[in-house]
Amino acid sequence: MYSQPFLCHSFQLSSSVLLTTRSSNGPSISSAPESSKHSVNRRYSSHTHFFTDPSSPDVHDQTAPRPSFEQRMREQLKQRQQSASASMSKGSAIGKLVPDVRTLNSYKEILDQTGEDGKLMAVFWYSPWCKACKAALPGIRTLAKRHPDVQFIQVPVLTENANLHQGLDVPSVPYLHLYVPEAPRLVEELKMTRKRLSGFQKLLADYEKGSCSLELTVAMDGEDPENPKKIWSTSCPYSSPTRTSS
């Protein structure tokens, strides 16, 4: 029995390749063909392992040792840095898609630039504490992806930029302004919630086309119920659908 653990290397030699005989002078190894020597080299294993008792059945257990505390901490730090890099790249992509504007000068610069480029500009007014704003913001980003010819920006309603939202009479959040490039001038201002996004998408598409389409509806005729009349509805197609009480 060994009182202390020690390091050893395991050698695996095929009995069919090497033949060991014992003589009076000691063990001798018979010669092997050249191909067998290469086989011996291939069967050599230098994997290190630790054990205490050579007679233990787990003496040849080659399970990798558990990582040290320092190695685990380094791995966790590496994973955190990778996740932080991914978050920064994602935030950068969102910032380019819907930039955050907080000063009056930046607001004017973007508005003038969109007028020179002949683009529409949609302004999403929000507040960091507003739950309805957080719910509508993913839809605003989706609209920005679908309409690359429209400049989207988001403006937070803060004490620092009170001259901006108070000067433009923003009554509540979430709110939306839409500018056309001619002048440029404000043509639409409306409350913007998650339910109103589909209606705003229709409105935005009509401004891009330059015309407003009417919706074809079915009107029931009392005289001939089997052949209902189809008429063009003059109701506003941009309002959110309302639920009818049963």
C-alpha positions in Angstrom: 0.0 0.0 0.0 1.2 3.5 -0.8 0.7 6.2 1.8 0.6 9.1 -0.6 -0.9 9.6 -4.1 1.6 9.7 -7.0 1.5 10.4 -10.7 1.9 7.6 -13.2 1.6 7.0 -16.9 -0.2 3.9 -18.3 1.4 2.0 -21.1 -0.7 -0.2 -23.2 1.3 -2.9 -25.1 -0.3 -5.6 -27.2 0.7 -9.1 -26.2 0.4 -10.2 -29.9 3.2 -7.7 -30.8 5.7 -8.0 -28.0 6.6 -11.4 -26.5 8.3 -11.3 -23.1 10.5 -14.2 -21.9 12.3 -14.5 -18.7 15.9 -15.8 -18.5 18.5 -16.1 -15.8 19.9 -12.6 -16.7 16.4 -10.9 -16.6 13.5 -10.3 -18.9 14.2 -10.1 -22.6 11.9 -8.7 -25.4 11.9 -10.4 -28.8 12.3 -8.4 -31.9 9.1 -7.3 -33.7 8.6 -6.3 -37.4 8.7 -2.7 -38.5 5.0 -2.5 -38.9 4.5 -3.9 -35.4 6.7 -1.1 -34.0 4.5 1.5 -35.6 1.5 -0.3 -34.0 3.3 -0.1 -30.7 3.8 3.6 -31.0 0.2 4.1 -31.9 -1.0 2.1 -28.8 1.1 4.1 -26.4 -1.0 6.2 -24.0 0.5 9.0 -21.9 -2.7 10.1 -20.2 -1.9 11.0 -16.6 -4.1 10.1 -13.7 -3.9 10.1 -9.9 -4.7 7.2 -7.6 -4.0 6.2 -4.0 -4.4 2.5 -3.9 -2.9 0.5 -6.8 -5.1 -2.5 -5.9 -8.3 -0.4 -6.2 -10.6 -1.4 -9.1 -10.7 2.4 -10.1 -7.0 2.6 -10.5 -7.3 3.2 -14.3 -10.1 5.7 -14.0 -9.1 8.5 -16.5 -11.9 11.0 -15.5 -10.7 14.6 -16.0 -10.1 16.4 -12.8 -12.6 19.1 -11.7 -11.7 22.6 -12.9 -10.2 24.8 -10.2 -11.9 27.8 -8.7 -9.8 30.1 -10.7 -10.6 28.3 -14.0 -14.4 28.5 -13.2 -14.2 32.2 -12.4 -12.3 32.9 -15.7 -14.9 30.9 -17.7 -17.8 32.8 -16.0 -16.0 36.1 -16.8 -15.6 35.1 -20.4 -19.3 34.3 -20.8 -20.3 37.6 -19.2 -18.1 39.5 -21.6 -19.5 37.7 -24.6 -23.1 38.4 -23.5 -22.3 42.0 -22.8 -20.8 42.3 -26.3 -23.9 40.8 -27.9 -26.1 43.2 -25.9 -24.1 46.2 -27.0 -24.2 45.1 -30.7 -28.0 44.6 -30.4 -28.4 48.0 -28.8 -26.3 49.6 -31.4 -28.4 48.1 -34.2 -31.6 49.3 -32.5 -30.1 52.8 -32.0 -29.4 53.0 -35.8 -32.9 51.8 -36.6 -34.8 54.2 -34.3 -32.3 56.7 -32.9 -33.0 58.3 -29.5 -33.2 62.1 -29.7 -33.1 64.2 -26.5 -32.3 67.8 -27.5 -34.1 70.4 -29.6 -31.1 71.0 -31.9 -30.8 67.3 -32.7 -34.5 67.2 -33.4 -34.2 70.1 -35.9 -31.2 68.6 -37.6 -32.9 65.3 -38.2 -36.0 67.0 -39.4 -34.1 69.2 -41.8 -32.1 66.2 -43.1 -35.2 64.2 -43.8 -36.7 67.1 -45.7 -33.6 67.3 -47.9 -33.7 63.5 -48.5 -37.4 63.7 -49.3 -38.4 61.2 -46.5 -41.2 61.0 -44.1 -40.3 61.3 -40.4 -42.2 59.5 -37.6 -41.5 60.6 -34.1 -42.4 58.3 -31.2 -42.8 60.1 -27.9 -42.4 57.9 -24.9 -41.5 57.9 -21.2 -39.1 55.4 -19.5 -41.7 54.6 -16.8 -44.6 54.1 -19.2 -45.7 50.5 -19.6 -47.8 51.3 -22.7 -44.7 52.8 -24.3 -42.7 49.7 -23.6 -45.5 47.6 -25.1 -45.6 49.7 -28.3 -41.9 50.1 -28.9 -41.3 46.7 -30.4 -44.0 47.4 -33.0 -42.4 50.8 -33.8 -39.1 49.0 -34.5 -40.9 46.5 -36.7 -42.5 49.3 -38.7 -39.0 50.9 -39.0 -37.7 47.7 -40.6 -40.6 47.4 -43.0 -40.5 51.1 -44.1 -36.8 51.9 -44.6 -37.7 55.1 -46.5 -39.3 56.6 -43.4 -37.0 58.1 -40.7 -38.1 56.9 -37.3 -36.9 58.5 -34.1 -37.9 58.2 -30.4 -38.0 61.1 -28.0 -38.2 60.6 -24.3 -40.4 63.0 -22.3 -38.1 64.2 -19.6 -37.6 67.2 -17.4 -34.3 68.0 -19.2 -36.1 68.4 -22.6 -39.4 70.0 -21.4 -39.0 72.7 -24.1 -39.1 70.1 -26.7 -42.3 68.2 -25.9 -44.1 71.1 -24.3 -43.3 73.3 -27.3 -44.8 70.7 -29.7 -47.9 70.2 -27.4 -47.4 66.5 -26.7 -50.4 65.8 -24.5 -49.7 62.2 -23.4 -47.5 59.2 -24.0 -47.2 57.1 -26.0 -47.7 59.6 -28.8 -46.7 59.9 -32.4 -46.0 62.7 -34.9 -45.7 62.3 -38.6 -43.9 64.8 -40.9 -43.9 65.0 -44.7 -40.8 66.2 -46.4 -42.5 69.2 -48.1 -41.5 72.2 -45.9 -41.2 69.8 -43.7 -44.5 70.1 -41.9 -46.5 68.1 -39.3 -49.4 66.3 -40.9 -50.5 63.7 -38.3 -50.4 63.6 -34.5 -52.2 60.7 -32.7 -52.1 58.5 -29.6 -50.0 55.4 -30.3 -50.6 52.2 -28.4 -49.9 48.6 -29.3 -53.4 48.2 -30.6 -53.1 51.2 -32.9 -50.0 50.0 -34.7 -51.9 48.3 -37.5 -53.9 51.4 -38.2 -50.8 53.5 -38.3 -49.2 51.1 -40.7 -52.1 51.6 -43.1 -51.8 55.4 -42.7 -48.0 55.2 -43.3 -48.5 53.1 -46.5 -51.1 55.6 -47.9 -48.7 58.5 -47.3 -46.0 56.6 -49.1 -48.3 55.9 -52.0 -49.6 59.5 -52.1 -53.3 58.4 -52.0 -55.8 57.0 -49.5 -57.6 53.9 -50.4 -61.2 53.2 -49.5 -62.3 49.8 -48.1 -64.9 47.7 -49.9 -67.7 46.7 -47.5 -70.9 44.6 -47.9 -74.2 46.2 -47.3 -77.2 43.9 -46.8 -80.2 44.8 -49.0 -83.6 44.0 -47.5 -85.1 43.4 -51.0 -82.5 40.8 -52.1 -80.7 39.3 -49.2 -79.0 36.7 -51.5 -77.2 39.3 -53.5 -75.8 41.9 -51.0 -74.5 45.2 -52.4 -70.8 46.0 -52.2 -70.0 49.7 -51.5 -66.9 51.7 -50.8 -66.8 52.6 -47.1 -66.0 56.2 -46.2 -65.3 55.5 -42.6 -61.8 56.0 -41.3 -59.7 52.8 -42.0 -57.0 53.7 -39.5 -58.9 53.5 -36.3 -58.3 50.4 -34.2 -61.0 47.8 -34.2 -63.5 48.0 -31.4 -65.1 45.1 -29.6 -68.8 44.8 -29.9 -70.7 43.9 -26.7 -72.7 40.7 -27.0 
